[in-house]
Amino acid sequence: MVISAGIGDPCYNVKRILVDNESSVNVLFYSTFLNIGLSREKCQPVVSPLYGFNNRLIRVEGIINLPFILGEFPRQVEHLIQFIIVKSKLAYNVIFGRPLQIIFGAIASIPHLKLKFPTPSGIGTIHGDQQVAQSCYLRKAQPRSLVTLSIEDFDLQNKDIPQRASPVKDLTYVSLSDQHPSRTVQIESLL
């Protein structure tokens, strides 16, 4: 499911946030980090790598704590969230992982394309954006580069190759059933 939410101070409305129940971290992609006006000096350095994204090792650029606003007034809630910043070319700006879902008490319903979470004014709801999700999927599914393969001219009518397969040994017909003698198979006569 893909949603939008407010991130940072001042608050920026960030689109293309992937709600991922399987992600064990909250990820802010480096391009988004720069687009919301943050600088490298604001992140804390990290020495541990991140495994994921096609089982590859990805270098973490840093960690930053940012305000994250979910929902719209009056049913909205804000928490200070720790994000891992990575340089990776994905179609999303943020990955809303399990830690974020736990902090907000959020429940994602994929069939309904809704994310629900408790607020002081009642239950907040965010509707997933199916068109944005589809465009992210299409962007992800596009081939990275086209490869042209040349096809040479081959003479498929080579006279040295037999046109039909022929048995290697003498074959004998064997009936599969006494009740249906017409149902037969061929086996090697020496068997």
Secondary structure, DSSP 8 states (H G I E B T S, - for coil): -EEEEEETTTTEEEEEEEE-TT-SS-EEEHHHHHHTT--GGGSB---S-EEETTTEEE-EEEEEEEEEEEEETTEEEEEEEEEEEE----S-SEEE-HHHHHHHT-EEETTTTEEEEEETTEEEEEE--HHHHHHHHHHHHS-SS----------S--TTS-SS---SS-EEEEES-SS-TT-EEEEETT-
